[in-house]
């Protein structure tokens, strides 16, 4: 393939309802099935044409594209044929998303956990979370619709616990007119760092009392009755973009994922849907010859998917739960909209890889915070969801669900700086009681004031320098040269 050319292949995308099986053309904004209200997955009806080439061909193509200078193929669309291959290069929005690093666990952390693992640092995406993968695809699709229909005014809307709103506002501000961004947040449930992002991108930020699930119902109502572009994970184009996570993991490990266990926080279930869908596509094309094992992780404060799979298969019944406050804010969702997608894809995963191919583990809030702090004390940049995944790995090991010879990849969905407020509460032991977190004092770290302001004012510059240096020497026990 010429690395200066955009692929000639074009697919044909259709929405497929997971409720009634109805199909709808992919050239319009649809989020739920008009017949039954079910959620969609997008299907490329020309996918079989990709099988004219074997897995080795596609591995070579994607490896070659790692060196491309074609902007539209530099990020998630390195895997263009597997994502949304209806887009023209001028449609594609690229802000540096995707191709995030996989960092092997620090030796001391690996040894304390007792199993080899790595973090995939999706907090190194442009808005500092994995949501940029889906937004790059969703906004590229929106650009194509605007170009096709000549729309003059398009309002994008999403409900969010922080990361979705940050990503949506960023991409909308970059694309500009005719797109405008509105985000709906649960009041007091978003960290100051995350709130600053959509505000800084110029979005209209609206707040409502309640939790994410309440805000989600409102934006769903708006999407059903008004012409708005919904950017939550009900948007199937977002799911496509997030599949790139799976493709990058496979590529990093030389397209051999047979020994991998992928840990993903469940949240609204869009990301775990995308991860499974991506691996299944690669398996279908022979790009990979075996599936990895996928572990969903949920806090006990928001664990409907865990409860569903913990029940005996014959008596499983889907039931949303009332959530309690969670440090893993993006996972504090009691009725994930993508659960029907998870159930369908998990069934396929298990049919190919066996009963252990897909599992869900539960963790406590205490374990999440302890794991996040422990990881970051060893040089990582894990968010609370990254702590959730590490806690999930440790619980899976304790339960005998993962073998010592396997290698885990943990999804750190956002950057640690977005959750610095929870770190501060951990270090200062100021968590509200509803979080049920009691800090491990051995992990705490606080600044220490060595000299008072009065002391500084009483000394000239040279004397102050010497006094401060002596205080440091005394504190650290430094020896002279």
Backbone torsions as a table, in degrees:
resi	resn	phi	psi	omega
1	UNK	NA	137.7	175.3
2	UNK	-74.7	119.3	-174.4
3	UNK	-70.8	-5.6	177.3
4	UNK	-98.5	3.9	-176.1
5	UNK	-113.3	148.5	173.8
6	UNK	-86.6	146.3	-177.6
7	UNK	-57.0	143.2	177.4
8	UNK	-83.3	-24.0	-177.0
9	UNK	-62.3	137.8	172.3
10	UNK	-131.4	137.6	177.6
11	UNK	-96.7	-168.4	175.4
12	UNK	-140.7	112.8	-172.0
13	UNK	-96.0	136.3	175.0
14	UNK	-130.5	143.3	169.9
15	UNK	-78.9	131.6	176.9
16	UNK	-118.5	120.2	-179.5
17	UNK	-76.8	129.6	179.0
18	UNK	-82.6	-4.9	177.2
19	UNK	-90.0	-59.0	-174.7
20	UNK	-112.5	-3.7	178.8
21	UNK	82.8	1.8	-179.7
22	UNK	-62.2	149.7	179.7
23	UNK	-119.9	143.2	179.1
24	UNK	-137.9	144.7	179.7
25	UNK	-59.6	145.0	-176.1
26	UNK	-87.7	19.9	-177.1
27	UNK	-104.1	23.3	177.0
28	UNK	-145.1	162.9	-179.6
29	UNK	-80.8	108.0	176.4
30	UNK	-131.7	142.7	-178.7
31	UNK	-124.0	-36.4	175.6
32	UNK	-134.5	157.6	-174.7
33	UNK	-67.4	127.1	177.5
34	UNK	-62.8	-25.9	-178.6
35	UNK	-79.3	-46.4	-171.5
36	UNK	-127.3	-5.9	-179.4
37	UNK	82.4	5.4	-179.2
38	UNK	-71.9	164.4	178.4
39	UNK	-86.5	159.4	-177.0
40	UNK	-106.5	155.3	154.1
41	UNK	-119.0	149.3	176.9
42	UNK	-90.7	138.2	179.8
43	UNK	-126.1	132.6	174.0
44	UNK	-86.1	108.0	-175.9
45	UNK	-71.8	-8.1	175.3
46	UNK	-107.6	20.8	-178.6
47	UNK	-60.5	-36.7	-176.9
48	UNK	-59.9	-26.2	179.0
49	UNK	-63.5	-26.6	178.3
50	UNK	-67.1	-20.9	-179.0
51	UNK	-77.1	-2.1	172.4
52	UNK	-63.6	-21.0	175.3
53	UNK	-112.5	148.7	-178.8
54	UNK	-84.7	176.4	-177.7
55	UNK	-60.6	-36.2	-179.7
56	UNK	-61.5	-37.5	178.2
57	UNK	-61.5	-47.9	-177.6
58	UNK	-68.8	-36.6	175.7
59	UNK	-59.9	-42.8	-180.0
60	UNK	-65.6	-42.3	179.1
61	UNK	-58.7	-50.6	-176.3
62	UNK	-68.3	-33.8	176.3
63	UNK	-67.4	-40.4	178.9
64	UNK	-63.9	-37.3	-177.9
65	UNK	-68.0	-12.9	176.4
66	UNK	-61.3	-19.9	-179.1
67	UNK	-106.1	8.2	-174.9
68	UNK	-67.9	150.3	170.8
69	UNK	-108.2	9.0	175.8
70	UNK	-79.3	112.1	-172.6
71	UNK	-54.2	-41.4	-175.8
72	UNK	-68.2	-10.9	180.0
73	UNK	-113.3	10.0	-173.9
74	UNK	-83.6	-26.3	-176.6
75	UNK	-104.9	-127.9	-177.7
76	UNK	-64.0	-25.3	-177.7
77	UNK	-82.1	10.9	162.3
78	UNK	-53.3	-30.4	-177.9
79	UNK	-104.4	42.3	-171.2
80	UNK	-48.2	-48.9	-174.1
81	UNK	-64.1	-22.8	-178.0
82	UNK	-92.5	-11.7	-174.0
83	UNK	-102.4	-93.6	-175.8
84	UNK	-129.6	70.8	-172.0
85	UNK	-78.6	41.6	170.8
86	UNK	-112.4	-6.5	-172.6
87	UNK	-85.5	141.8	172.6
88	UNK	-87.9	156.8	-176.4
89	UNK	-57.5	-31.5	179.7
90	UNK	-71.9	-15.3	176.9
91	UNK	-77.3	-30.0	-164.9
92	UNK	-75.8	128.2	178.4
93	UNK	-98.1	124.4	179.8
94	UNK	-128.0	117.9	177.8
95	UNK	-117.9	14.6	-178.5
96	UNK	96.6	14.3	-178.6
97	UNK	-76.7	157.0	176.3
98	UNK	83.0	178.8	-178.7
99	UNK	52.5	42.1	179.3
100	UNK	-78.2	151.4	-172.0
101	UNK	-73.8	147.1	170.2
102	UNK	-104.8	117.6	-173.2
103	UNK	-112.8	117.7	178.3
104	UNK	-62.0	144.9	-178.4
105	UNK	-59.0	140.7	174.1
106	UNK	-54.7	139.2	-175.6
107	UNK	-50.4	-42.6	-178.7
108	UNK	-65.3	-37.6	178.8
109	UNK	-70.2	-43.5	177.7
110	UNK	-58.2	-44.6	-178.1
111	UNK	-66.8	-35.8	180.0
112	UNK	-70.2	-33.0	178.2
113	UNK	-78.1	-35.2	177.3
114	UNK	89.2	19.8	178.4
115	UNK	-156.9	147.0	177.9
116	UNK	-70.5	134.2	175.9
117	UNK	-156.4	166.8	178.2
118	UNK	-140.6	155.8	170.9
119	UNK	-100.9	135.9	166.2
120	UNK	-97.4	114.3	-169.1
121	UNK	-86.5	79.3	-180.0
122	UNK	-75.7	-5.4	171.0
123	UNK	-69.6	-6.4	177.5
124	UNK	-93.9	17.3	167.7
125	UNK	-78.0	167.3	-172.0
126	UNK	-56.2	-43.6	178.7
127	UNK	-95.3	13.4	174.4
128	UNK	73.6	30.3	171.0
129	UNK	-157.2	166.8	-179.6
130	UNK	-65.1	-17.3	-176.3
131	UNK	-59.2	-23.4	-179.3
132	UNK	-62.9	-29.3	177.9
133	UNK	-59.2	-50.3	-179.5
134	UNK	-68.6	-37.5	-179.2
135	UNK	-67.3	-35.6	178.3
136	UNK	-59.5	-40.4	179.4
137	UNK	-74.3	-45.3	-177.4
138	UNK	-64.0	-41.7	180.0
139	UNK	-73.8	-30.6	173.9
140	UNK	-63.9	-41.7	177.0
141	UNK	-64.2	-42.7	177.8
142	UNK	-60.7	-41.6	177.5
143	UNK	-59.7	-40.0	180.0
144	UNK	-66.2	-37.8	178.1
145	UNK	-68.3	-41.0	178.4
146	UNK	-60.7	-43.3	179.3
147	UNK	-65.5	-40.0	-177.1
148	UNK	-71.1	-42.9	-172.6
149	UNK	-98.2	-11.1	-178.1
150	UNK	67.2	31.5	-179.4
151	UNK	-63.1	140.6	-177.4
152	UNK	-103.0	-15.7	-175.8
153	UNK	-152.6	113.8	-178.9
154	UNK	-128.5	120.5	178.8
155	UNK	-98.6	118.2	175.0
156	UNK	-93.8	139.9	-175.9
157	UNK	-141.0	145.2	175.2
158	UNK	-153.0	153.3	165.6
159	UNK	-95.2	151.9	-173.3
160	UNK	-158.3	154.2	165.1
161	UNK	-102.4	8.0	175.1
162	UNK	141.2	-59.2	-172.7
163	UNK	-69.7	-40.5	-179.8
164	UNK	-62.7	-43.8	-178.9
165	UNK	-65.0	-39.0	179.6
166	UNK	-62.6	-45.3	-178.9
167	UNK	-68.6	-45.8	-178.5
168	UNK	-60.5	-44.3	-178.9
169	UNK	-66.8	-38.6	179.6
170	UNK	-62.2	-50.2	-176.0
171	UNK	-69.5	-36.2	177.6
172	UNK	-64.8	-40.0	-179.3
173	UNK	-68.6	-32.4	179.2
174	UNK	-71.3	-46.8	-179.5
175	UNK	-67.3	-41.6	178.1
176	UNK	75.6	-160.4	-176.4
177	UNK	-55.7	140.4	9.9
178	UNK	-91.6	14.1	-177.7
179	UNK	-84.0	136.9	173.8
180	UNK	-130.5	146.2	-172.8
181	UNK	-113.5	130.2	171.4
182	UNK	-125.8	132.3	177.6
183	UNK	-124.6	142.7	-178.4
184	UNK	-116.5	121.1	-174.6
185	UNK	-120.3	146.9	171.6
186	UNK	-74.1	123.2	-173.9
187	UNK	-58.7	127.3	176.5
188	UNK	78.5	4.4	-177.0
189	UNK	-110.0	10.8	-178.7
190	UNK	-122.5	136.5	-178.4
191	UNK	-67.3	152.3	178.4
192	UNK	-56.1	-36.1	-179.8
193	UNK	-63.8	-43.7	-179.6
194	UNK	-70.6	-37.3	179.0
195	UNK	-63.2	-34.6	-177.8
196	UNK	-64.8	-24.8	-172.9
197	UNK	-69.7	-55.5	177.8
198	UNK	-64.3	-31.9	176.0
199	UNK	-62.6	-44.3	-179.6
200	UNK	-66.5	-28.9	178.7
201	UNK	-83.4	-2.5	175.9
202	UNK	86.5	13.9	178.9
203	UNK	-72.4	157.1	169.1
204	UNK	-81.3	114.5	-174.9
205	UNK	-105.8	119.2	-179.6
206	UNK	-117.8	142.3	-179.0
207	UNK	-122.0	147.5	175.1
208	UNK	-132.8	147.4	172.6
209	UNK	-66.6	149.3	179.8
210	UNK	121.0	-157.3	-179.1
211	UNK	-121.1	-179.0	-177.1
212	UNK	-55.1	-43.7	-177.0
213	UNK	-56.9	-36.2	178.0
214	UNK	-65.7	-45.0	179.0
215	UNK	-64.5	-36.2	-179.1
216	UNK	-63.7	-40.6	178.6
217	UNK	-61.0	-36.7	-179.1
218	UNK	-67.8	-47.1	-178.2
219	UNK	-69.9	-30.2	174.5
220	UNK	-63.9	-41.0	177.7
221	UNK	-61.0	-45.1	179.7
222	UNK	-62.8	-42.6	-178.5
223	UNK	-66.6	-31.6	179.1
224	UNK	-71.5	-32.9	-169.0
225	UNK	-112.7	-11.4	-177.4
226	UNK	-135.0	157.9	179.8
227	UNK	-84.1	90.7	175.1
228	UNK	-130.7	155.4	177.5
229	UNK	-95.5	105.4	-179.3
230	UNK	-78.3	130.4	-174.6
231	UNK	-115.2	12.2	171.3
232	UNK	-76.3	178.0	-172.8
233	UNK	-73.1	-1.1	165.7
234	UNK	-64.0	-22.8	176.9
235	UNK	-72.2	109.7	-174.2
236	UNK	-65.5	-24.1	178.7
237	UNK	-69.0	-30.7	174.7
238	UNK	-64.7	-41.7	179.4
239	UNK	-58.9	-42.0	179.1
240	UNK	-57.3	-47.9	-178.1
241	UNK	-61.8	-35.9	-178.2
242	UNK	-74.3	-13.6	173.3
243	UNK	-61.0	-24.7	-177.6
244	UNK	-57.0	-26.9	177.0
245	UNK	-56.1	-46.4	-179.2
246	UNK	-65.1	-42.0	-178.5
247	UNK	-64.1	-38.7	179.8
248	UNK	-68.1	-40.7	177.6
249	UNK	-60.7	-47.9	-179.1
250	UNK	-60.6	-44.8	-178.5
251	UNK	-64.3	-41.3	-178.5
252	UNK	-61.5	-35.6	-179.1
253	UNK	-94.3	26.9	174.4
254	UNK	67.4	26.0	178.4
255	UNK	67.4	17.2	175.5
256	UNK	-115.0	102.9	-176.6
257	UNK	-110.2	13.4	-172.6
258	UNK	-64.3	-22.5	-177.1
259	UNK	-106.9	9.5	-173.4
260	UNK	-96.3	145.2	170.0
261	UNK	-121.6	119.2	-174.6
262	UNK	-100.4	120.9	179.7
263	UNK	-104.6	123.8	-174.5
264	UNK	-133.3	127.3	172.9
265	UNK	-66.4	143.3	-171.6
266	UNK	-81.1	-52.9	-180.0
267	UNK	54.2	-124.8	178.7
268	UNK	-84.6	2.8	172.8
269	UNK	74.9	8.5	177.6
270	UNK	-71.2	-41.5	-175.5
271	UNK	-70.3	-42.0	179.9
272	UNK	-68.6	-31.8	172.2
273	UNK	-59.0	-50.2	-176.8
274	UNK	-63.6	-41.4	-179.1
275	UNK	-61.5	-46.8	179.2
276	UNK	-66.0	-42.4	180.0
277	UNK	-60.4	-42.1	179.9
278	UNK	-63.6	-44.8	179.5
279	UNK	-65.7	-37.1	178.5
280	UNK	-65.2	-39.0	176.9
281	UNK	-62.4	-46.1	179.8
282	UNK	-62.5	-39.0	177.8
283	UNK	-63.6	-42.0	-179.2
284	UNK	-62.2	-34.8	-179.3
285	UNK	-89.9	-1.8	-179.1
286	UNK	77.5	12.0	177.2
287	UNK	-67.5	-39.1	169.4
288	UNK	-118.6	150.2	-176.2
289	UNK	-102.9	-11.6	174.0
290	UNK	-141.7	156.5	175.9
291	UNK	-88.0	149.5	168.0
292	UNK	-75.9	176.4	170.2
293	UNK	-97.5	140.8	-177.9
294	UNK	-116.0	129.5	177.5
295	UNK	-116.4	118.2	168.3
296	UNK	-82.6	145.0	-179.5
297	UNK	-125.7	133.8	177.5
298	UNK	-136.0	142.0	172.1
299	UNK	-71.7	148.4	176.4
300	UNK	-64.4	-12.2	177.2
301	UNK	-84.5	-7.6	178.5
302	UNK	-161.1	81.7	-167.1
303	UNK	-132.2	43.3	-177.8
304	UNK	-64.4	-34.2	-178.8
305	UNK	-71.9	-40.2	175.1
306	UNK	-59.1	-45.8	-178.2
307	UNK	-62.6	-38.4	-179.3
308	UNK	-62.4	-48.5	-176.4
309	UNK	-80.8	-16.3	176.0
310	UNK	-74.7	-21.4	179.8
311	UNK	-76.7	153.0	174.2
312	UNK	-56.1	142.5	-172.7
313	UNK	-54.5	-39.8	-175.4
314	UNK	-69.4	-20.8	-175.5
315	UNK	-116.5	17.7	-179.5
316	UNK	-68.5	136.0	179.1
317	UNK	-144.0	125.8	-178.3
318	UNK	-72.7	129.4	-179.1
319	UNK	-145.6	114.5	174.6
320	UNK	-60.3	158.3	-179.4
321	UNK	-123.9	156.7	172.4
322	UNK	-82.7	124.7	-174.5
323	UNK	-86.2	155.6	169.9
324	UNK	-111.4	161.3	-180.0
325	UNK	-55.1	136.9	-178.1
326	UNK	-134.4	142.3	174.6
327	UNK	-68.8	-27.4	175.8
328	UNK	-84.5	74.1	-168.4
329	UNK	-59.9	-36.1	-179.5
330	UNK	-68.3	-16.7	-179.8
331	UNK	-100.4	1.6	-176.0
332	UNK	-84.3	67.1	-175.0
333	UNK	-132.8	120.3	-175.5
334	UNK	-89.9	-12.7	-179.5
335	UNK	-141.0	72.4	-175.7
336	UNK	-61.0	127.3	-174.1
337	UNK	-67.6	-24.0	-176.9
338	UNK	-91.3	10.7	-179.0
339	UNK	-57.5	-41.5	177.5
340	UNK	-58.0	-33.9	176.4
341	UNK	-66.0	-44.2	179.5
342	UNK	-59.2	-47.7	-177.2
343	UNK	-59.9	-43.1	-179.0
344	UNK	-68.3	-45.7	-177.6
345	UNK	-71.5	-36.1	177.0
346	UNK	-61.6	-38.1	177.3
347	UNK	-61.6	-41.1	177.6
348	UNK	-66.9	-41.5	179.7
349	UNK	-59.6	-46.0	-177.6
350	UNK	-68.6	-36.7	179.0
351	UNK	-61.7	-34.3	-178.9
352	UNK	-88.4	-45.2	-170.7
353	UNK	-102.2	-3.4	-178.9
354	UNK	94.5	171.9	-173.5
355	UNK	-60.8	-26.2	-178.1
356	UNK	-88.4	3.8	-176.6
357	UNK	-71.9	-26.9	178.6
358	UNK	-137.2	126.5	179.0
359	UNK	-145.0	160.6	177.9
360	UNK	-127.6	132.7	178.6
361	UNK	-119.4	153.2	-178.5
362	UNK	-109.5	144.4	177.6
363	UNK	-133.8	163.1	176.9
364	UNK	-96.2	163.1	175.6
365	UNK	-62.6	-38.2	177.9
366	UNK	-59.1	-45.8	-179.5
367	UNK	-63.9	-38.1	179.7
368	UNK	-60.2	-51.3	-177.1
369	UNK	-67.5	-43.0	178.3
370	UNK	-59.1	-42.3	-178.0
371	UNK	-69.1	-41.6	179.5
372	UNK	-61.4	-47.5	-178.9
373	UNK	-64.5	-42.9	-179.9
374	UNK	-61.1	-41.4	179.4
375	UNK	-64.8	-45.5	-176.6
376	UNK	-72.8	-24.6	172.7
377	UNK	-69.3	-12.2	179.4
378	UNK	-113.1	26.1	170.1
379	UNK	92.2	8.4	178.8
380	UNK	-96.2	173.4	-179.3
381	UNK	-127.7	48.2	-174.0
382	UNK	-77.5	139.3	171.1
383	UNK	-82.8	-176.6	177.6
384	UNK	-64.5	-33.7	176.2
385	UNK	-67.0	-33.8	173.1
386	UNK	-65.5	-36.8	173.6
387	UNK	-65.0	-37.2	177.8
388	UNK	-60.9	-41.8	-179.7
389	UNK	-67.6	-41.1	177.9
390	UNK	-64.6	-41.5	175.4
391	UNK	-61.5	-38.7	177.2
392	UNK	-63.2	-41.0	176.9
393	UNK	-61.6	-44.7	-178.7
394	UNK	-65.1	-38.8	177.7
395	UNK	-68.6	-39.7	178.3
396	UNK	-61.7	-39.8	178.0
397	UNK	-65.9	-43.6	-179.4
398	UNK	-63.5	-31.8	-179.5
399	UNK	-85.5	-1.5	-179.0
400	UNK	74.2	23.7	-177.8
401	UNK	-88.0	-12.9	-178.9
402	UNK	-134.7	137.3	-175.5
403	UNK	-91.2	156.9	-175.8
404	UNK	-66.0	-21.8	-178.5
405	UNK	-85.2	-8.6	-178.5
406	UNK	-83.8	161.3	-178.4
407	UNK	-121.0	126.6	-177.1
408	UNK	-99.8	143.4	171.9
409	UNK	-118.3	120.2	-175.6
410	UNK	-103.8	136.1	-179.0
411	UNK	-88.0	106.2	169.7
412	UNK	-92.1	96.7	-165.6
413	UNK	-71.6	-21.6	-176.6
414	UNK	-144.9	172.9	-179.0
415	UNK	-82.0	145.3	-179.2
416	UNK	-56.3	-32.3	-176.8
417	UNK	-62.9	-25.1	178.8
418	UNK	-66.2	-20.8	-174.3
419	UNK	-119.4	26.0	-178.6
420	UNK	-63.6	-24.3	177.5
421	UNK	-63.9	-38.9	177.5
422	UNK	-68.8	-36.2	175.4
423	UNK	-61.6	-42.8	178.7
424	UNK	-61.1	-42.7	178.7
425	UNK	-64.1	-34.9	178.8
426	UNK	-66.4	-46.7	-177.0
427	UNK	-68.8	-30.9	-177.6
428	UNK	-99.5	1.6	179.9
429	UNK	54.2	52.5	-178.5
430	UNK	-123.0	25.4	176.4
431	UNK	-66.6	131.4	171.3
432	UNK	-58.0	149.0	-172.8
433	UNK	-60.4	-27.7	-177.0
434	UNK	-66.7	-16.3	177.2
435	UNK	-79.7	-18.6	179.7
436	UNK	55.6	42.3	179.5
437	UNK	-116.8	122.4	173.4
438	UNK	-115.1	110.4	-172.3
439	UNK	-61.2	145.9	169.8
440	UNK	-80.8	111.0	-173.8
441	UNK	-62.3	-23.6	178.9
442	UNK	-69.7	-16.9	179.1
443	UNK	-98.2	-8.0	-176.2
444	UNK	-71.2	151.4	179.1
445	UNK	-149.8	122.0	-176.9
446	UNK	-132.5	148.2	175.0
447	UNK	-68.6	151.5	-179.5
448	UNK	-124.7	122.6	178.9
449	UNK	-81.3	121.3	-175.9
450	UNK	-86.8	-37.8	-177.9
451	UNK	-131.4	149.4	178.8
452	UNK	-80.7	160.3	176.0
453	UNK	-62.6	-36.1	178.0
454	UNK	-62.0	-37.4	179.3
455	UNK	-63.8	-42.7	179.5
456	UNK	-62.2	-42.5	-176.9
457	UNK	-68.3	-24.0	-176.2
458	UNK	-85.5	-6.3	-175.3
459	UNK	-118.8	150.1	171.3
460	UNK	-76.3	174.8	-171.8
461	UNK	-60.2	-45.4	-177.8
462	UNK	-66.5	-43.9	-179.8
463	UNK	-64.2	-37.6	178.2
464	UNK	-63.9	-43.6	178.9
465	UNK	-58.1	-46.5	-178.9
466	UNK	-66.0	-41.2	-179.4
467	UNK	-64.2	-43.2	179.4
468	UNK	-65.5	-41.9	179.2
469	UNK	-63.3	-41.8	179.3
470	UNK	-64.8	-36.0	177.1
471	UNK	-64.2	-38.3	177.9
472	UNK	-68.4	-42.2	177.8
473	UNK	-58.5	-44.4	179.7
474	UNK	-64.4	-39.7	-179.4
475	UNK	-67.2	-40.7	-173.1
476	UNK	-98.0	-9.9	-179.6
477	UNK	66.1	41.9	-176.8
478	UNK	-72.0	144.7	175.7
479	UNK	-101.8	144.0	178.2
480	UNK	-69.3	155.3	177.2
481	UNK	-65.6	NA	NA
